[in-house]
Amino acid sequence: MSKSKLRKKRSKALYIDSEVSSDKLQDDITCKGCFKEFESNRVPKILHCLHNLCSECINMSIELNTDKNKVLCPTCKNHCVGKDAETFRTHSYVQILADVAQCYRGQLSGNLKCIGCSNVAGLRCLTCNENYCQEHTDFHVRSRATSHHKVLSFKQILNAPLLVSTIKREEFCPTHKKKMAEFFCFTCKLAICTVCALSNHKNCVYEELSIAVSALKQKFDNVKPAFNRKAYHLKKQQATLDTTMKQLEGDFGHSMANVSDVTDRIMRQLRQRESAMNLEVEDHRKDSQGELRIHQSLVENKIANIESGVDFVDTVFEFWSPLEVLTVENDIMKRLTELTAEPEEFSCESVKPKPYDLPPDLETNVVEAVGFLENGAMPKPENNGTDSLENGDCAKKIEC
Protein backbone atom coordinates (compact mmCIF):
# COMPACT_ATOMS: atom_id res chain seq x y z
CA MET A 1 0.00 0.00 0.00
CA SER A 2 1.39 3.44 -0.92
CA LYS A 3 2.33 6.01 1.69
CA SER A 4 -0.33 8.39 0.40
CA LYS A 5 -3.04 5.79 1.03
CA LEU A 6 -1.61 5.09 4.48
CA ARG A 7 -1.73 8.76 5.33
CA LYS A 8 -5.37 8.91 4.27
CA LYS A 9 -6.31 5.91 6.39
CA ARG A 10 -4.26 6.88 9.44
CA SER A 11 -6.15 8.96 11.97
CA LYS A 12 -4.81 12.39 12.82
CA ALA A 13 -5.20 11.48 16.49
CA LEU A 14 -2.22 9.13 16.15
CA TYR A 15 0.20 12.01 15.80
CA ILE A 16 2.28 12.28 18.94
CA ASP A 17 3.27 15.92 19.03
CA SER A 18 3.88 18.63 16.41
CA GLU A 19 7.52 18.89 17.52
CA VAL A 20 8.40 15.21 17.11
CA SER A 21 5.88 13.71 14.68
CA SER A 22 6.84 12.77 11.14
CA ASP A 23 5.36 10.53 8.45
CA LYS A 24 8.31 8.15 8.74
CA LEU A 25 7.95 7.83 12.52
CA GLN A 26 4.20 7.34 12.30
CA ASP A 27 4.60 4.68 9.59
CA ASP A 28 7.15 2.85 11.73
CA ILE A 29 4.97 2.62 14.84
CA THR A 30 1.63 2.05 13.04
CA CYS A 31 0.29 -1.37 12.09
CA LYS A 32 -0.59 -1.57 8.39
CA GLY A 33 -3.46 -3.94 9.13
CA CYS A 34 -5.54 -2.09 11.73
CA PHE A 35 -3.82 1.33 11.38
CA LYS A 36 -3.38 1.57 15.14
CA GLU A 37 -0.16 2.17 17.01
CA PHE A 38 1.69 -0.82 18.37
CA GLU A 39 1.11 -1.39 22.09
CA SER A 40 1.67 -4.06 24.71
CA ASN A 41 -1.36 -6.01 23.41
CA ARG A 42 -0.53 -5.23 19.78
CA VAL A 43 3.10 -6.33 19.59
CA PRO A 44 4.89 -5.61 16.27
CA LYS A 45 5.82 -8.87 14.56
CA ILE A 46 8.08 -9.40 11.55
CA LEU A 47 6.44 -11.49 8.81
CA HIS A 48 8.45 -13.70 6.48
CA CYS A 49 8.09 -11.01 3.80
CA LEU A 50 9.92 -8.62 6.22
CA HIS A 51 6.86 -6.39 6.73
CA ASN A 52 5.44 -5.56 10.16
CA LEU A 53 2.02 -6.53 11.48
CA CYS A 54 0.64 -6.44 15.00
CA SER A 55 -0.08 -9.65 16.90
CA GLU A 56 -3.84 -9.03 16.96
CA CYS A 57 -4.01 -8.65 13.17
CA ILE A 58 -1.93 -11.80 12.70
CA ASN A 59 -4.22 -13.91 14.86
CA MET A 60 -7.32 -12.43 13.20
CA SER A 61 -5.90 -13.08 9.72
CA ILE A 62 -5.21 -16.72 10.61
CA GLU A 63 -8.76 -17.16 11.95
CA LEU A 64 -10.40 -15.54 8.91
CA ASN A 65 -8.19 -17.18 6.29
CA THR A 66 -9.78 -20.24 4.73
CA ASP A 67 -6.29 -21.71 4.32
CA LYS A 68 -5.35 -22.12 7.98
CA ASN A 69 -1.93 -21.22 9.39
CA LYS A 70 -1.46 -18.50 6.78
CA VAL A 71 -1.25 -14.75 7.32
CA LEU A 72 -2.05 -12.30 4.52
CA CYS A 73 0.36 -9.36 4.49
CA PRO A 74 -1.63 -6.15 3.81
CA THR A 75 1.44 -4.46 2.33
CA CYS A 76 2.64 -6.94 -0.33
CA LYS A 77 -0.42 -9.29 -0.36
CA ASN A 78 1.80 -12.36 0.18
CA HIS A 79 0.86 -15.22 2.51
CA CYS A 80 3.17 -16.09 5.39
CA VAL A 81 2.93 -19.45 7.14
CA GLY A 82 2.43 -19.41 10.92
CA LYS A 83 0.03 -20.96 13.38
CA ASP A 84 -0.24 -17.81 15.56
CA ALA A 85 1.46 -14.49 16.34
CA GLU A 86 4.06 -16.16 18.56
CA THR A 87 5.40 -17.93 15.48
CA PHE A 88 6.83 -14.64 14.24
CA ARG A 89 9.71 -12.70 15.79
CA THR A 90 9.01 -9.47 17.64
CA HIS A 91 10.39 -6.31 16.02
CA SER A 92 12.24 -4.93 19.06
CA TYR A 93 13.27 -1.67 17.35
CA VAL A 94 9.67 -0.77 16.42
CA GLN A 95 8.44 -1.99 19.81
CA ILE A 96 10.82 0.37 21.63
CA LEU A 97 9.81 3.31 19.40
CA ALA A 98 6.12 2.66 20.00
CA ASP A 99 6.75 2.36 23.74
CA VAL A 100 8.74 5.61 23.76
CA ALA A 101 5.90 7.37 21.92
CA GLN A 102 3.43 6.16 24.56
CA CYS A 103 5.80 7.26 27.34
CA TYR A 104 6.20 10.69 25.77
CA ARG A 105 2.43 11.13 25.83
CA GLY A 106 2.46 10.02 29.45
CA GLN A 107 5.14 12.61 30.22
CA LEU A 108 3.09 15.38 28.58
CA SER A 109 -0.02 14.38 30.54
CA GLY A 110 1.96 13.90 33.77
CA ASN A 111 0.88 10.26 34.17
CA LEU A 112 4.23 8.57 33.53
CA LYS A 113 6.08 7.96 36.79
CA CYS A 114 9.79 7.40 37.36
CA ILE A 115 10.76 3.80 38.14
CA GLY A 116 12.49 4.95 41.34
CA CYS A 117 10.06 7.58 42.66
CA SER A 118 6.70 9.25 42.08
CA ASN A 119 8.09 12.09 39.97
CA VAL A 120 7.18 12.40 36.28
CA ALA A 121 9.65 10.47 34.10
CA GLY A 122 11.11 12.26 31.09
CA LEU A 123 14.12 10.15 30.15
CA ARG A 124 14.69 6.59 28.93
CA CYS A 125 17.70 4.35 29.39
CA LEU A 126 18.01 2.64 26.01
CA THR A 127 20.22 -0.09 27.49
CA CYS A 128 17.90 -1.32 30.24
CA ASN A 129 14.65 0.17 28.76
CA GLU A 130 13.58 1.94 31.97
CA ASN A 131 12.16 5.43 32.50
CA TYR A 132 13.67 7.89 34.98
CA CYS A 133 13.20 11.38 36.29
CA GLN A 134 16.16 13.76 36.15
CA GLU A 135 17.30 12.96 39.71
CA HIS A 136 17.39 9.19 39.19
CA THR A 137 18.92 9.66 35.77
CA ASP A 138 21.88 11.44 37.34
CA PHE A 139 22.26 8.57 39.81
CA HIS A 140 21.95 5.99 36.98
CA VAL A 141 24.71 7.48 34.86
CA ARG A 142 27.03 8.03 37.88
CA SER A 143 26.74 4.40 38.97
CA ARG A 144 29.78 2.31 38.00
CA ALA A 145 27.61 -0.58 36.82
CA THR A 146 25.44 1.59 34.52
CA SER A 147 27.74 4.47 33.64
CA HIS A 148 28.10 3.14 30.09
CA HIS A 149 24.32 3.13 29.54
CA LYS A 150 22.81 5.58 27.06
CA VAL A 151 20.08 7.79 28.60
CA LEU A 152 18.10 10.19 26.38
CA SER A 153 14.89 12.16 26.66
CA PHE A 154 11.78 10.86 24.90
CA LYS A 155 11.83 13.80 22.52
CA GLN A 156 15.48 13.16 21.59
CA ILE A 157 14.69 9.53 20.79
CA LEU A 158 11.62 10.36 18.69
CA ASN A 159 13.45 13.09 16.79
CA ALA A 160 16.33 10.69 16.04
CA PRO A 161 14.83 7.16 16.22
CA LEU A 162 17.90 5.58 14.63
CA LEU A 163 19.65 6.13 17.96
CA VAL A 164 17.70 3.12 19.22
CA SER A 165 19.32 0.83 16.68
CA THR A 166 22.86 2.04 17.53
CA ILE A 167 22.57 1.12 21.22
CA LYS A 168 24.02 -2.29 21.99
CA ARG A 169 21.43 -3.98 24.16
CA GLU A 170 22.47 -6.76 26.46
CA GLU A 171 21.23 -10.14 25.21
CA PHE A 172 20.94 -12.88 27.82
CA CYS A 173 20.96 -16.63 27.34
CA PRO A 174 17.44 -18.08 27.37
CA THR A 175 18.67 -21.02 29.48
CA HIS A 176 21.00 -19.22 31.89
CA LYS A 177 19.13 -15.98 32.45
CA LYS A 178 22.01 -14.14 34.12
CA LYS A 179 24.68 -15.00 31.56
CA MET A 180 25.29 -12.95 28.44
CA ALA A 181 24.57 -14.57 25.09
CA GLU A 182 27.90 -14.69 23.28
CA PHE A 183 27.25 -17.30 20.59
CA PHE A 184 24.58 -18.12 18.04
CA CYS A 185 23.65 -21.76 17.46
CA PHE A 186 22.85 -22.22 13.75
CA THR A 187 21.52 -25.72 14.42
CA CYS A 188 18.93 -24.61 16.99
CA LYS A 189 18.60 -21.00 15.71
CA LEU A 190 19.18 -19.74 19.22
CA ALA A 191 21.47 -17.32 21.08
CA ILE A 192 23.48 -19.17 23.74
CA CYS A 193 26.04 -18.45 26.43
CA THR A 194 29.48 -20.03 26.89
CA VAL A 195 28.13 -22.66 29.29
CA CYS A 196 25.51 -23.80 26.76
CA ALA A 197 28.11 -23.88 24.00
CA LEU A 198 30.27 -26.26 26.02
CA SER A 199 27.44 -28.45 27.26
CA ASN A 200 24.02 -28.62 25.63
CA HIS A 201 25.16 -27.36 22.23
CA LYS A 202 28.64 -28.88 22.00
CA ASN A 203 27.55 -30.99 19.02
CA CYS A 204 25.80 -28.08 17.27
CA VAL A 205 27.18 -25.62 14.79
CA TYR A 206 27.62 -22.28 16.53
CA GLU A 207 29.63 -19.12 16.12
CA GLU A 208 30.34 -15.95 18.06
CA LEU A 209 27.58 -13.40 17.64
CA SER A 210 29.84 -10.72 16.18
CA ILE A 211 31.44 -13.15 13.70
CA ALA A 212 28.06 -14.58 12.70
CA VAL A 213 26.65 -11.10 12.12
CA SER A 214 29.71 -10.08 10.09
CA ALA A 215 29.36 -13.18 7.91
CA LEU A 216 25.70 -12.47 7.37
CA LYS A 217 26.42 -8.85 6.49
CA GLN A 218 29.02 -10.00 3.99
CA LYS A 219 26.41 -12.22 2.32
CA PHE A 220 24.05 -9.28 2.12
CA ASP A 221 26.78 -7.04 0.71
CA ASN A 222 27.38 -9.66 -2.00
CA VAL A 223 23.75 -9.65 -3.15
CA LYS A 224 23.17 -5.94 -2.54
CA PRO A 225 24.35 -4.88 -6.06
CA ALA A 226 21.70 -7.12 -7.58
CA PHE A 227 19.07 -5.44 -5.42
CA ASN A 228 20.40 -2.02 -6.41
CA ARG A 229 20.23 -2.93 -10.10
CA LYS A 230 16.70 -4.22 -9.66
CA ALA A 231 15.72 -1.04 -7.82
CA TYR A 232 17.36 1.07 -10.55
CA HIS A 233 15.37 -0.65 -13.31
CA LEU A 234 12.17 -0.40 -11.29
CA LYS A 235 12.77 3.31 -10.73
CA LYS A 236 13.29 3.74 -14.46
CA GLN A 237 9.99 1.99 -15.07
CA GLN A 238 8.39 4.18 -12.44
CA ALA A 239 9.77 7.30 -14.14
CA THR A 240 8.44 6.05 -17.48
CA LEU A 241 5.03 5.39 -15.95
CA ASP A 242 5.03 8.84 -14.33
CA THR A 243 5.89 10.44 -17.67
CA THR A 244 3.17 8.41 -19.38
CA MET A 245 0.71 9.43 -16.69
CA LYS A 246 1.53 13.11 -17.21
CA GLN A 247 1.23 12.65 -20.96
CA LEU A 248 -2.10 10.93 -20.45
CA GLU A 249 -3.31 13.84 -18.34
CA GLY A 250 -2.20 16.24 -21.07
CA ASP A 251 -3.87 14.16 -23.79
CA PHE A 252 -6.99 13.94 -21.67
CA GLY A 253 -7.12 17.72 -21.29
CA HIS A 254 -6.52 18.16 -25.03
CA SER A 255 -9.26 15.63 -25.83
CA MET A 256 -11.68 17.37 -23.50
CA ALA A 257 -10.89 20.68 -25.21
CA ASN A 258 -11.49 19.05 -28.62
CA VAL A 259 -14.80 17.62 -27.44
CA SER A 260 -15.84 21.04 -26.17
CA ASP A 261 -14.75 22.67 -29.44
CA VAL A 262 -16.60 20.10 -31.56
CA THR A 263 -19.69 20.49 -29.38
CA ASP A 264 -19.57 24.28 -29.77
CA ARG A 265 -19.23 23.98 -33.52
CA ILE A 266 -22.09 21.49 -33.71
CA MET A 267 -24.30 23.70 -31.57
CA ARG A 268 -23.35 26.73 -33.67
CA GLN A 269 -24.32 24.85 -36.82
CA LEU A 270 -27.59 23.72 -35.25
CA ARG A 271 -28.39 27.25 -34.06
CA GLN A 272 -27.75 28.58 -37.58
CA ARG A 273 -29.98 25.88 -39.01
CA GLU A 274 -32.61 26.67 -36.39
CA SER A 275 -32.52 30.37 -37.35
CA ALA A 276 -32.87 29.49 -41.04
CA MET A 277 -35.82 27.18 -40.35
CA ASN A 278 -37.46 29.85 -38.20
CA LEU A 279 -37.19 32.21 -41.17
CA GLU A 280 -38.78 29.57 -43.38
CA VAL A 281 -41.63 29.13 -40.93
CA GLU A 282 -42.11 32.91 -40.71
CA ASP A 283 -42.19 33.27 -44.52
CA HIS A 284 -44.64 30.37 -44.74
CA ARG A 285 -46.82 32.07 -42.16
CA LYS A 286 -46.73 35.39 -44.05
CA ASP A 287 -47.58 33.73 -47.39
CA SER A 288 -50.48 31.82 -45.84
CA GLN A 289 -51.78 34.93 -44.12
CA GLY A 290 -51.58 36.94 -47.36
CA GLU A 291 -53.57 34.32 -49.22
CA LEU A 292 -56.20 34.20 -46.48
CA ARG A 293 -56.50 37.99 -46.43
CA ILE A 294 -57.25 38.02 -50.16
CA HIS A 295 -60.07 35.51 -49.68
CA GLN A 296 -61.29 37.42 -46.65
CA SER A 297 -61.51 40.58 -48.74
CA LEU A 298 -63.50 38.80 -51.49
CA VAL A 299 -65.95 37.38 -48.98
CA GLU A 300 -66.37 40.74 -47.28
CA ASN A 301 -67.15 42.41 -50.65
CA LYS A 302 -69.77 39.80 -51.45
CA ILE A 303 -71.37 40.17 -48.06
CA ALA A 304 -71.43 43.95 -48.52
CA ASN A 305 -73.10 43.61 -51.98
CA ILE A 306 -75.79 41.29 -50.64
CA GLU A 307 -76.50 43.47 -47.63
CA SER A 308 -76.62 46.65 -49.74
CA GLY A 309 -79.07 45.00 -52.21
CA VAL A 310 -81.32 43.77 -49.42
CA ASP A 311 -81.21 47.20 -47.75
CA PHE A 312 -82.14 48.88 -51.04
CA VAL A 313 -85.16 46.58 -51.51
CA ASP A 314 -86.30 47.21 -47.93
CA THR A 315 -85.99 50.96 -48.48
CA VAL A 316 -87.98 50.77 -51.74
CA PHE A 317 -90.90 48.94 -50.12
CA GLU A 318 -90.88 51.17 -47.11
CA PHE A 319 -90.48 54.64 -48.57
CA TRP A 320 -91.33 54.49 -52.28
CA SER A 321 -94.78 54.82 -53.73
CA PRO A 322 -96.42 51.80 -55.35
CA LEU A 323 -95.93 53.25 -58.81
CA GLU A 324 -92.20 53.80 -58.15
CA VAL A 325 -91.83 50.29 -56.77
CA LEU A 326 -93.40 48.75 -59.83
CA THR A 327 -91.20 50.76 -62.19
CA VAL A 328 -88.02 49.21 -60.75
CA GLU A 329 -89.43 45.72 -60.34
CA ASN A 330 -87.41 44.26 -63.18
CA ASP A 331 -84.12 45.82 -61.93
CA ILE A 332 -84.71 44.64 -58.39
CA MET A 333 -85.46 41.04 -59.38
CA LYS A 334 -82.56 40.93 -61.78
CA ARG A 335 -80.08 42.18 -59.16
CA LEU A 336 -81.38 39.87 -56.46
CA THR A 337 -81.21 36.95 -58.84
CA GLU A 338 -77.61 37.84 -59.71
CA LEU A 339 -76.60 38.05 -56.02
CA THR A 340 -78.23 34.78 -55.04
CA ALA A 341 -77.20 32.88 -58.18
CA GLU A 342 -73.52 34.02 -58.17
CA PRO A 343 -71.33 30.83 -57.97
CA GLU A 344 -68.74 30.49 -55.18
CA GLU A 345 -65.21 31.00 -56.42
CA PHE A 346 -63.59 28.95 -53.60
CA SER A 347 -64.27 26.67 -50.70
CA CYS A 348 -63.03 26.97 -47.15
CA GLU A 349 -61.23 23.67 -47.45
CA SER A 350 -59.24 24.97 -50.39
CA VAL A 351 -57.84 27.91 -48.40
CA LYS A 352 -57.11 25.95 -45.22
CA PRO A 353 -53.49 26.78 -44.21
CA LYS A 354 -51.00 24.01 -44.80
CA PRO A 355 -48.61 23.10 -41.96
CA TYR A 356 -44.91 23.72 -42.38
CA ASP A 357 -43.12 20.48 -43.26
CA LEU A 358 -39.51 20.00 -42.18
CA PRO A 359 -37.08 19.11 -44.98
CA PRO A 360 -37.05 15.30 -45.31
CA ASP A 361 -33.23 15.19 -45.40
CA LEU A 362 -32.73 17.48 -42.39
CA GLU A 363 -31.59 14.77 -39.96
CA THR A 364 -29.31 13.25 -42.58
CA ASN A 365 -27.68 16.61 -43.24
CA VAL A 366 -27.22 17.21 -39.51
CA VAL A 367 -25.67 13.77 -38.97
CA GLU A 368 -23.32 14.28 -41.93
CA ALA A 369 -22.31 17.69 -40.62
CA VAL A 370 -21.68 16.26 -37.16
CA GLY A 371 -19.52 13.57 -38.74
CA PHE A 372 -17.48 16.22 -40.53
CA LEU A 373 -17.01 18.12 -37.27
CA GLU A 374 -16.00 15.01 -35.29
CA ASN A 375 -13.36 14.26 -37.92
CA GLY A 376 -11.95 17.75 -37.47
CA ALA A 377 -13.04 19.04 -40.91
CA MET A 378 -15.74 21.52 -41.82
CA PRO A 379 -17.79 20.83 -44.96
CA LYS A 380 -17.06 23.32 -47.72
CA PRO A 381 -19.69 26.09 -48.01
CA GLU A 382 -21.85 26.32 -51.11
CA ASN A 383 -21.41 29.01 -53.76
CA ASN A 384 -24.22 31.04 -52.25
CA GLY A 385 -22.08 31.53 -49.10
CA THR A 386 -24.40 29.60 -46.81
CA ASP A 387 -23.62 26.93 -44.23
CA SER A 388 -23.43 23.27 -45.16
CA LEU A 389 -26.54 22.50 -43.13
CA GLU A 390 -28.60 25.02 -45.08
CA ASN A 391 -30.06 24.38 -48.52
CA GLY A 392 -32.79 25.55 -50.86
CA ASP A 393 -34.94 28.53 -49.94
CA CYS A 394 -33.61 28.41 -46.37
CA ALA A 395 -30.10 29.15 -47.67
CA LYS A 396 -31.39 32.19 -49.51
CA LYS A 397 -33.03 33.46 -46.33
CA ILE A 398 -29.73 33.21 -44.47
CA GLU A 399 -27.92 34.96 -47.28
CA CYS A 400 -30.38 37.82 -47.11
C-alpha positions, -999 to 999 in steps of 0.1 A, spaced: 0 0 0 14 34 -9 23 60 17 -3 84 4 -30 58 10 -16 51 45 -17 88 53 -54 89 43 -63 59 64 -43 69 94 -62 90 120 -48 124 128 -52 115 165 -22 91 161 2 120 158 23 123 189 33 159 190 39 186 164 75 189 175 84 152 171 59 137 147 68 128 111 54 105 85 83 81 87 80 78 125 42 73 123 46 47 96 72 29 117 50 26 148 16 20 130 3 -14 121 -6 -16 84 -35 -39 91 -55 -21 117 -38 13 114 -34 16 151 -2 22 170 17 -8 184 11 -14 221 17 -41 247 -14 -60 234 -5 -52 198 31 -63 196 49 -56 163 58 -89 146 81 -94 116 64 -115 88 85 -137 65 81 -110 38 99 -86 62 69 -64 67 54 -56 102 20 -65 115 6 -64 150 -1 -97 169 -38 -90 170 -40 -86 132 -19 -118 127 -42 -139 149 -73 -124 132 -59 -131 97 -52 -167 106 -88 -172 119 -104 -155 89 -82 -172 63 -98 -202 47 -63 -217 43 -54 -221 80 -19 -212 94 -15 -185 68 -13 -148 73 -21 -123 45 4 -94 45 -16 -61 38 14 -45 23 26 -69 -3 -4 -93 -4 18 -124 2 9 -152 25 32 -161 54 29 -194 71 24 -194 109 0 -210 134 -2 -178 156 15 -145 163 41 -162 186 54 -179 155 68 -146 142 97 -127 158 90 -95 176 104 -63 160 122 -49 191 133 -17 174 97 -8 164 84 -20 198 108 4 216 98 33 194 61 27 200 67 24 237 87 56 238 59 74 219 34 62 246 58 73 273 62 107 258 24 111 258 25 100 294 51 126 302 31 154 286 0 144 305 20 139 338 9 103 342 42 86 335 61 80 368 98 74 374 108 38 381 125 49 413 101 76 427 67 93 421 81 121 400 72 124 363 96 105 341 111 123 311 141 102 301 147 66 289 177 43 294 180 26 260 202 -1 275 179 -13 302 147 2 288 136 19 320 122 54 325 137 79 350 132 114 363 162 138 361 173 130 397 174 92 392 189 97 358 219 114 373 223 86 398 219 60 370 247 75 349 270 80 379 267 44 390 298 23 380 276 -6 368 254 16 345 277 45 336 281 31 301 243 31 295 228 56 271 201 78 286 181 102 264 149 122 267 118 109 249 118 138 225 155 132 216 147 95 208 116 104 187 134 131 168 163 107 160 148 72 162 179 56 146 197 61 180 177 31 192 193 8 167 229 20 175 226 11 212 240 -23 220 214 -40 242 225 -68 265 212 -101 252 209 -129 278 210 -166 273 174 -181 274 187 -210 295 210 -192 319 191 -160 324 220 -141 341 247 -150 316 253 -129 284 246 -146 251 279 -147 233 272 -173 206 246 -181 180 236 -218 175 228 -222 138 215 -257 144 189 -246 170 186 -210 157 192 -197 192 215 -173 211 235 -192 237 260 -185 264 295 -200 269 281 -227 293 255 -238 268 281 -239 240 303 -263 260 274 -284 273 240 -286 256 252 -274 222 286 -289 220 275 -310 190 258 -281 173 272 -256 148 276 -223 165 296 -191 161 303 -159 181 276 -134 176 298 -107 162 314 -132 137 281 -146 127 267 -111 121 297 -101 101 294 -132 79 257 -125 74 264 -89 65 290 -100 40 264 -122 23 240 -93 21 268 -70 7 274 -97 -20 237 -96 -31 232 -59 -25 244 -49 -61 217 -71 -76 191 -54 -54 204 -20 -64 202 -29 -101 167 -42 -97 157 -10 -78 174 11 -105 154 -7 -133 122 -4 -113 128 33 -107 133 37 -145 100 20 -151 84 42 -124 98 73 -141 84 60 -175 50 54 -160 50 88 -143 59 104 -177 32 84 -194 7 94 -167 15 131 -172 12 127 -210 -21 109 -204 -33 138 -183 -22 162 -211 -39 142 -238 -70 139 -217 -71 177 -213 -65 182 -250 -93 156 -258 -117 174 -235 -109 207 -252 -115 190 -286 -148 176 -274 -158 210 -262 -148 227 -294 -166 201 -316 -197 205 -294 -196 243 -298 -192 240 -335 -221 215 -337 -243 237 -316 -234 267 -337 -243 249 -368 -276 237 -352 -284 272 -341 -278 286 -376 -300 259 -390 -326 267 -364 -325 304 -374 -329 295 -410 -358 272 -404 -375 298 -382 -372 322 -412 -388 296 -434 -416 291 -409 -421 329 -407 -422 333 -445 -446 304 -447 -468 321 -422 -467 354 -440 -476 337 -474 -505 318 -458 -518 349 -441 -516 369 -474 -536 343 -492 -562 342 -465 -565 380 -464 -573 380 -502 -601 355 -497 -613 374 -466 -615 406 -487 -635 388 -515 -659 374 -490 -664 407 -473 -672 424 -506 -698 398 -514 -714 402 -481 -714 440 -485 -731 436 -520 -758 413 -506 -765 435 -476 -766 466 -497 -791 450 -522 -813 438 -494 -812 472 -477 -821 489 -510 -852 466 -515 -863 472 -479 -860 510 -485 -880 508 -517 -909 489 -501 -909 512 -471 -905 546 -486 -913 545 -523 -948 548 -537 -964 518 -554 -959 533 -588 -922 538 -582 -918 503 -568 -934 488 -598 -912 508 -622 -880 492 -607 -894 457 -603 -874 443 -632 -841 458 -619 -847 446 -584 -855 410 -594 -826 409 -618 -801 422 -592 -814 399 -565 -812 369 -588 -776 378 -597 -766 381 -560 -782 348 -550 -772 329 -582 -735 340 -582 -713 308 -580 -687 305 -552 -652 310 -564 -636 290 -536 -643 267 -507 -630 270 -471 -612 237 -474 -592 250 -504 -578 279 -484 -571 259 -452 -535 268 -442 -510 240 -448 -486 231 -420 -449 237 -424 -431 205 -433 -395 200 -422 -371 191 -450 -370 153 -453 -332 152 -454 -327 175 -424 -316 148 -400 -293 133 -426 -277 166 -432 -272 172 -395 -257 138 -390 -233 143 -419 -223 177 -406 -217 163 -372 -195 136 -387 -175 162 -405 -170 181 -373 -160 150 -353 -134 143 -379 -119 178 -375 -130 190 -409 -157 215 -418 -178 208 -450 -171 233 -477 -197 261 -480 -218 263 -511 -214 290 -538 -242 310 -522 -221 315 -491 -244 296 -468 -236 269 -442 -234 233 -452 -265 225 -431 -286 250 -451 -301 244 -485 -328 255 -509 -349 285 -499 -336 284 -464 -301 291 -477 -314 322 -495 -330 335 -463 -297 332 -445 -279 350 -473 -304 378 -471 
